[in-house]
């Protein structure tokens, strides 16, 4: 059997007396979109930061395709094909769309010195960057400054930057945040089209988008996974209804 692309076992993070993640168990299978939902303050962002190595865990293990990554730096995890997008876009607004992606290609290749010279002059960087832009529907905007893009286009560009690192697992932190209905529909179709190439762990508050995209859903409340299953299983789960879907108030 093929190992899960992500395996999380008993992951714990404490901030003083706050147990932000409480013995979290989670898997993401190859080619799967696995959504992580929960109320504000549930620990979703903390968990994503633990997976990327941005926050050290106090307990537990994380594996990528069966390989333990505990103690690895964020850079080392990226080299193992782990990438993340953020709720707030992290782009270079005064550079072109193409250069933003080309820089990500260059970082993946390991060329960290004289990077601006290489980005402007290395045709192979631009060719690969254009392919990533084509994947997200932004090839026609390659020469545009990022500052001139719409919010939805910047979301697409952030995804292209992540794809330029050639991830096997993509951590998506609220990709629909700030998008209108048309842009949300476009992003849903874009992510659906990419799932055959990259597995995804999706944190998202837009439940229509979650139910449209997710193969499985896990519900995080007060740092704990209280349910995992298909969209229909999650819709019908009474604990989830109490905790998150508007039918009560969960007490941590």
Legacy VTK file of the C-alpha trace (Angstrom):
# vtk DataFile Version 3.0
C-alpha trace
ASCII
DATASET POLYDATA
POINTS 252 float
0.000 0.000 0.000
1.111 3.565 -0.716
2.024 5.502 2.427
0.033 8.641 3.204
1.728 11.775 1.924
1.268 13.254 5.422
1.023 11.399 8.722
0.590 13.295 11.984
0.580 11.419 15.289
-0.228 12.872 18.719
1.022 16.356 17.823
1.033 18.755 20.786
1.832 22.439 21.201
1.507 24.363 24.449
1.775 28.113 24.939
2.023 28.434 28.700
-1.249 27.107 30.056
-2.897 27.023 26.615
-2.957 23.678 24.841
-3.103 24.921 21.249
-2.910 21.478 19.616
-3.942 18.507 21.711
-2.586 15.128 20.513
-3.646 15.696 16.900
-3.767 12.663 14.590
-4.188 13.367 10.871
-3.376 11.837 7.492
-3.470 13.130 3.923
-3.473 10.530 1.165
-1.790 10.938 -2.246
-4.027 12.919 -4.595
-6.370 13.927 -1.771
-7.771 17.289 -0.738
-8.204 17.029 3.023
-9.961 20.002 4.621
-9.286 21.122 8.187
-12.134 23.174 9.616
-13.004 24.568 13.030
-13.977 27.728 14.916
-11.644 30.691 15.276
-9.000 29.881 17.869
-9.330 26.130 17.345
-5.598 25.743 16.619
-5.667 25.414 12.820
-2.939 27.979 12.088
-0.781 26.630 14.917
-1.050 23.143 13.439
-0.115 24.370 9.965
2.900 26.191 11.430
3.967 23.026 13.257
3.773 21.055 10.016
6.003 23.607 8.264
8.501 23.669 11.141
7.788 27.338 11.857
6.665 26.440 15.392
8.409 23.589 17.259
6.134 20.864 18.600
6.250 19.780 22.238
5.255 16.208 21.454
4.283 13.968 18.566
5.594 13.079 15.117
5.133 14.269 11.532
6.026 12.198 8.467
6.079 13.104 4.778
5.586 10.000 2.611
6.718 7.843 5.530
9.816 9.926 6.309
9.994 11.561 9.754
10.597 15.314 9.552
10.565 16.174 13.257
13.318 18.650 14.060
13.844 19.632 10.409
13.955 23.315 9.501
11.302 24.906 7.305
13.797 25.061 4.428
14.507 21.337 4.732
10.788 20.573 4.718
10.352 22.631 1.566
13.137 20.593 -0.051
11.115 17.495 0.833
8.288 18.961 -1.287
6.164 20.702 1.352
4.779 24.161 0.523
2.366 26.599 2.155
0.199 29.519 1.127
-0.992 32.058 3.685
-4.239 33.800 4.616
-2.507 37.114 3.828
-0.652 37.073 0.530
3.159 37.175 0.754
4.354 38.537 -2.590
6.769 41.164 -3.935
4.334 43.870 -5.101
6.803 46.038 -7.021
8.131 43.162 -9.100
6.492 41.447 -12.025
4.284 38.414 -11.789
6.892 36.410 -13.703
9.777 37.455 -11.445
7.873 36.444 -8.310
7.503 32.914 -9.622
11.006 32.788 -11.099
12.464 33.583 -7.680
10.624 30.587 -6.242
11.994 28.381 -9.018
15.484 29.654 -8.276
15.184 28.993 -4.542
14.067 25.431 -5.283
17.106 24.918 -7.491
19.341 26.104 -4.661
20.860 29.187 -6.283
20.799 31.682 -3.427
23.546 34.108 -4.523
23.212 36.958 -7.044
19.572 35.989 -7.288
18.274 39.175 -8.918
20.867 38.920 -11.695
19.961 35.277 -12.315
16.212 35.887 -12.291
16.479 38.662 -14.864
18.915 36.784 -17.101
18.231 33.060 -16.812
15.804 32.019 -19.525
15.260 28.572 -18.009
13.943 30.183 -14.817
11.462 32.196 -16.848
10.377 29.196 -18.911
9.596 27.170 -15.800
7.920 30.166 -14.150
5.695 30.681 -17.210
4.603 27.047 -17.000
3.532 27.594 -13.371
1.641 30.744 -14.361
-0.103 28.788 -17.095
-1.175 26.225 -14.490
-3.054 28.927 -12.553
-4.342 30.922 -15.521
-2.008 33.916 -15.187
0.354 33.492 -18.129
-1.108 36.533 -19.884
-0.288 38.677 -16.806
3.376 37.627 -16.619
4.828 41.113 -17.261
2.362 42.947 -15.001
3.486 44.345 -11.641
2.014 42.363 -8.765
0.699 45.601 -7.239
-1.619 45.972 -10.243
-3.264 42.568 -9.840
-6.691 42.097 -8.312
-6.900 40.327 -4.966
-8.114 37.167 -6.686
-5.219 37.268 -9.143
-2.771 37.672 -6.265
-4.258 34.531 -4.715
-3.667 32.720 -7.998
-0.107 34.035 -8.122
0.622 32.875 -4.587
-0.486 29.429 -5.673
1.843 29.592 -8.698
4.733 30.564 -6.400
3.986 27.527 -4.228
3.758 25.236 -7.273
7.156 26.496 -8.447
8.732 24.657 -5.514
7.288 21.389 -6.933
5.491 20.333 -3.735
4.015 16.918 -3.087
1.871 18.400 -0.324
0.414 21.895 -0.392
-0.800 23.524 2.828
-3.486 26.049 1.915
-4.386 28.597 4.613
-7.775 30.115 3.709
-7.258 30.499 -0.060
-10.803 31.898 -0.434
-10.267 34.711 2.097
-11.361 38.052 0.643
-12.565 36.564 -2.656
-15.913 37.413 -4.227
-18.272 34.725 -5.558
-16.784 34.696 -9.069
-13.201 34.577 -7.790
-14.121 31.850 -5.300
-15.619 29.727 -8.082
-12.467 30.231 -10.143
-10.244 29.183 -7.214
-12.364 26.083 -6.540
-12.004 24.973 -10.160
-8.282 25.733 -10.092
-7.670 23.640 -6.970
-9.868 20.828 -8.262
-7.789 20.745 -11.445
-4.523 20.529 -9.490
-5.456 17.669 -7.150
-4.206 14.991 -9.543
-0.723 16.557 -9.275
-0.426 17.590 -5.636
-2.078 16.570 -2.378
-3.560 19.389 -0.300
-4.371 20.145 3.318
-6.926 22.932 3.133
-7.821 25.274 6.012
-10.912 27.206 5.005
-13.939 28.951 6.570
-16.002 28.984 3.369
-18.023 25.834 3.952
-19.456 25.749 0.430
-15.910 25.658 -0.912
-14.920 22.978 1.613
-17.835 20.728 0.716
-17.172 21.279 -3.007
-13.485 20.373 -2.788
-12.715 18.059 0.103
-12.393 14.295 -0.213
-12.224 14.160 3.576
-12.775 16.717 6.319
-11.334 16.865 9.834
-12.837 19.141 12.469
-10.486 20.802 14.963
-12.010 22.246 18.140
-10.046 23.463 21.172
-6.915 21.904 19.679
-8.494 18.451 19.272
-9.754 16.576 16.221
-13.358 15.744 17.148
-14.394 14.147 13.832
-13.016 13.067 10.459
-14.896 11.799 7.442
-16.558 12.587 4.153
-18.586 15.750 3.654
-21.830 13.882 4.311
-20.460 12.264 7.457
-19.326 15.630 8.772
-22.645 17.304 7.927
-24.504 14.681 9.955
-22.155 14.516 12.930
-23.889 15.950 16.045
-20.609 16.971 17.701
-19.660 18.949 14.601
-23.077 20.569 14.459
-22.677 21.660 18.055
-19.101 22.829 17.664
-19.092 24.512 14.303
-22.124 24.345 12.088
-24.294 26.722 14.100
-26.324 24.420 16.299
-24.846 25.108 19.707
-21.795 26.274 21.599
-18.809 24.060 22.220
-17.180 24.220 25.653
-13.432 23.538 25.692
LINES 1 253
252 0 1 2 3 4 5 6 7 8 9 10 11 12 13 14 15 16 17 18 19 20 21 22 23 24 25 26 27 28 29 30 31 32 33 34 35 36 37 38 39 40 41 42 43 44 45 46 47 48 49 50 51 52 53 54 55 56 57 58 59 60 61 62 63 64 65 66 67 68 69 70 71 72 73 74 75 76 77 78 79 80 81 82 83 84 85 86 87 88 89 90 91 92 93 94 95 96 97 98 99 100 101 102 103 104 105 106 107 108 109 110 111 112 113 114 115 116 117 118 119 120 121 122 123 124 125 126 127 128 129 130 131 132 133 134 135 136 137 138 139 140 141 142 143 144 145 146 147 148 149 150 151 152 153 154 155 156 157 158 159 160 161 162 163 164 165 166 167 168 169 170 171 172 173 174 175 176 177 178 179 180 181 182 183 184 185 186 187 188 189 190 191 192 193 194 195 196 197 198 199 200 201 202 203 204 205 206 207 208 209 210 211 212 213 214 215 216 217 218 219 220 221 222 223 224 225 226 227 228 229 230 231 232 233 234 235 236 237 238 239 240 241 242 243 244 245 246 247 248 249 250 251
